[in-house]
Amino acid sequence: MRSNRRGNSSEGGRLSNPLKAAVTGLVTAGAACFAYATCVEPYAIELVEFDLLCPRLPKAFDGLTILQISDLHMRQFGRRERKIAAMASGLRPDIIALTGDLVHTSGGIVPFLKMAKSFQANVGMYAIYGNSEHKNGILGSRLAKTLTANGIVPLLNAHITVKRGESEIAVCGTDDPVTEHDDLEAACAGIATETFKLLLMHTPDNIGEAAHLGIDVVLSGHTHGGQVRAPFYGPPYTRSILGRRMNAGYYGGRSLMGITGRRNGSTQLYVSRGVGASGLALRFLCRPEVTFVTLRSL
């Protein structure tokens, strides 16, 4: 009897070894993924470059370049920020579009301005606010004055006109839609119907209204691309009321109509994965990005 009990115990021990190995493997893999998501991928910034064909873009603006930087969530001038500054210093776009959540706290303003000094644009540098600027104790009016004093034009429910010869386009911007400070109609007020319109809008959620107002190109962020993506599934959560399908990248034509459920005319949307992180400071299978867009006329 004693011998049998010892034998059963030994056999049970042998049966548990594969389970122990599996658990150990899962723990090791999980630790490796967490280390990668916190220490590697958040700093693996990708420069995404593409041409955007715009049917209504005046010929004089063919080749107009835009550097979009979104969702910096800046707190300090650290490793990530140095990489962005180095990346941007090698580019000379016509327009630099800063599409919200630039600073995470008021302490991030000075580091942000330090980084922005490395940015150079042929036409201008334009900024809008995201929810971060409104929710984290940052005074909007004071920040707007600071941006202006440092050569950055805040487009908060406003627009400017850019001219080349006898042709012109409008660059529009809204204040943050998430905290309901946006007024898209005010941003477009006074722009002729036939004028090509580029809109900076922190979140893509109001793309339907933008299409209704005849916006040609919308540059957004806010979703962070989901920040964490599962293989073969994508992001479980995107911060967009439009759901998982509106997470990052290009949307136009049928792809945009399938999400909004309406015809959107010639409106095209690009949603940046952004640079920073909110909530958990990690990224997994969703690299941060800086975007370089070249507009092309027909």
N, C-alpha and C positions, 0 to 999 in steps of 0.2 A: 504493500500500500504506500509506504513512504517513498519507495523507488518510483512508483507511478506518478506521485504528486510532483516529485522533483523533475520527472520527465516532462510532465505537462507544463510546469513553470518554464522549463528551458525552451520548450516548443513555442510557448506564448511569447517568450523573449525574442525568439527568431522571427516570429510573425510581425512583431512590432518594429523591427528594424527598418523595413521599407517605408513605413509610415513616418518614423522619425527622420529618415533621410529626406522624404518629401517635404515635411514641415521645415526642416533645416534649409532645404533648397529654396522654399518659398520665402522664408525670412531673409535669406541672403539676397535673393532677387529683388525683394521689396526694398531692402536697404540700399541696394545698388541703384534702383530706379529713383528712390527719393534723393540720393546724393546727386544723381544726374540732373534731376528736375530742379534742384535748388542751387547747385554749384556749377553746372555746365550749360544747360540749355538757355537759362535766362540771359547769358552773355554771348550766345551764338547768334548775333544779330545778322539777319539776312537783308541784303539789298535787293528788293524786288523791282525789276525794270520791265516796262511794257509800253507798247504804243496803243493809243485809244483813238479809233476812227470816229470822228464826230461830223455827222452830215451837215450841220448848220454852222460849223466853225468857219469864219472868214479865211480866205486864202492867205491873207497877210499874217495870220497867226498859225499857219501850218508849221509844226515843229516846236510849238510852245512847250516848255518843259516845266514840270511841277515836282518839287520835292515835298512829299507829305510825311510829317512826323506826328504821331498820335500817341496819346496815353503814356506820357513819360512818367507821371506820378512821382515827380522828383522830390527827394528829401535831401540829397547830398550830391556832390560832384565826385562820384566814385568810379569804379572799374567800368561799369556799363556806360556811364556818361562820357568817359574818356574815349571809349570806342565809337560812340555816336559822333562826337566832335571830330574825331579823326576821319571817320567815314564821310561826314558832310563837308569837311574842308577840301576834299578831293573833287567835289561837285560844284558846279556853278549854274544852278537852274535859273529860269526866268522868275518863277514864283516859288516861295517857300510857304507851305500851308501847314499850320500847327493846329491840329483838329481836336483840341480839348484835353482835359485832365493833364495839363502841363505840369502843375505842381501839386503835391499831395498835402502839404502844409505850408504855412507862411514861411517856415524856415527853408523851404525849397526854392523860394523866389530868387535869392542871390545866386545859388548854384545854377539855376536855370539860365539866368542872364549871363553867367560866365560861359556856359556852354553855347548859348546863342551867339556869342561874339565870333564863334568859328563859322557861323553860317553866312553865306553871301548869296544875294539874289540880284539878278539883272533888273527886275521890275520892282519887286517888293516882298516883304515878309509879313504874312497876315496870320492872325490868331483868333480863335474862338474859345469859349469856355466850355468845360464839361461839368459833370456833377461834382467832381472833386473840388473845383474852385468855389462852389457854393456851399458845400457841406462841411468843409474842414476848417472853418474859421478864417478863410481868406477873404479880405474885403475886395469885392469886385471892382468898385470905382477906383480904389487906390491902386489895385493891380493894373487896371487899364491905363492909368496915368504913367505907371512905371514902365509898362511895355512901350507906350508911345515915346517916352523919353529915351528909350534904348533902340529906337528904329523899328519897332514891331507895331504894325497897325492892327488894333483890335477891331474886328468886324462883328459887333454884337447887335444883331438885328439891323444890319446896315450893309451897304455895298459901296464899292469904288468902281470907277470906269478906267479901263486900260485901253490906250489907243495905239494903233500902228498905222501911220498914214491917215487915210480917210476911214479906216475900219476901226471898230471898237468891240470889246467884250465887257461883260460885267462880272466882277468877282464879288460874290455875296457871302454873308456869314450870319448864322443865328447864334444867339445865346443858348444856354443848355436846355434841351428838350426834356431831359430826365427830371429836372427840378421845376419844369414848366416856366422857364424864363424866356423861352423862344417866341419869336413872332416872325414867321416866315414871310407873311404879307408885307410887313414893315421893311424887311430886308430887301424885298424886291420892288418896293414902291418907287414909281417913277421910271422904271426901266421899260423901254419900248419892247413890244411883243416880239419883234423880229431880232432883238439883240441876243447873242449867244450868252448863256448864263452858266457860270461855274459856281457851285454852292459848297461851302464848308459847313457841315452839320454834324455835331458830335456823335449822335446815334443815328442809325439808319431807320429807326422806327417810323419816322414821318415821311418816308419816301413817297407814299401815295400823294400826300399834299404837295410835295415838291414836283411830282410829275404833273399834277393838276395845274400848277402855276407855270408849266413849260420850262422847267430847269433842264438844261442839257446834260450836265455832268455833276454828280454829287460825290464828294469825298467825305467818308465817315470813319469812325473808329468805335470805341466804347466796348465792343464785344470781346476784345482781346483774342478773337478767334476761338473763344471758349477757354483759352489758357491751358486747359488739360484736355487732351484728346485720346480716345480709346482706339486701338487698331481696328480697322474695318467698320467702325461705328461713328467716329467723329466726336465732337464735343457733347457731353451730357447736358451742358448748360451754356447759354450764350449771352445772358443779360439783355436779350432783345425780346420784345413782345411778339416779334414775328417768328420766334421759335428757332430750333436747331438749324433749319435750312438757311437762315440768315446769320451766318457766323463769320465769314471772312471771304475776301476775294471779289471777283467781278460778277455783277448782276445786270442784265439788260435783256431786252426782247422777251422771249418766252420764259427764260429763267426768272426774270423779275415778275412777269405777269403770273407765273405759277405760285409765287409767294404772296403777292399783294391781292391777287384775284381780280385785277383790273388791267385794262390797257394803259400803258405808260408812255405812249408816244415814242419820242426819240430819247427819253431820259435813260441815262446810264449811271450805275452806282458802283463805287469801289469801297469796300470795307476793309480797313487795315487791321491786321492783328495787333498793331500797336507795339510799343517798346517795353513798357513797364508791366507791373503786376499789381493786383489789388486782392484783398483777402489774404490767402496763403501766397507767400512770395515764391512761387514756383511756376515752371512751365514744363509741360511734357508733350512731346510730339506736336508742338505748336510754337515754333521759334518766333522770337520777336522780329519785327520787320521795320525797315525804313523803305519808303516807296518812291520810285522815280518814274513819273508818267510823262510820256510825250504825246501831245495832242496832234492829231492828223486830220486835215480837211479832205473832203472827197475830191 
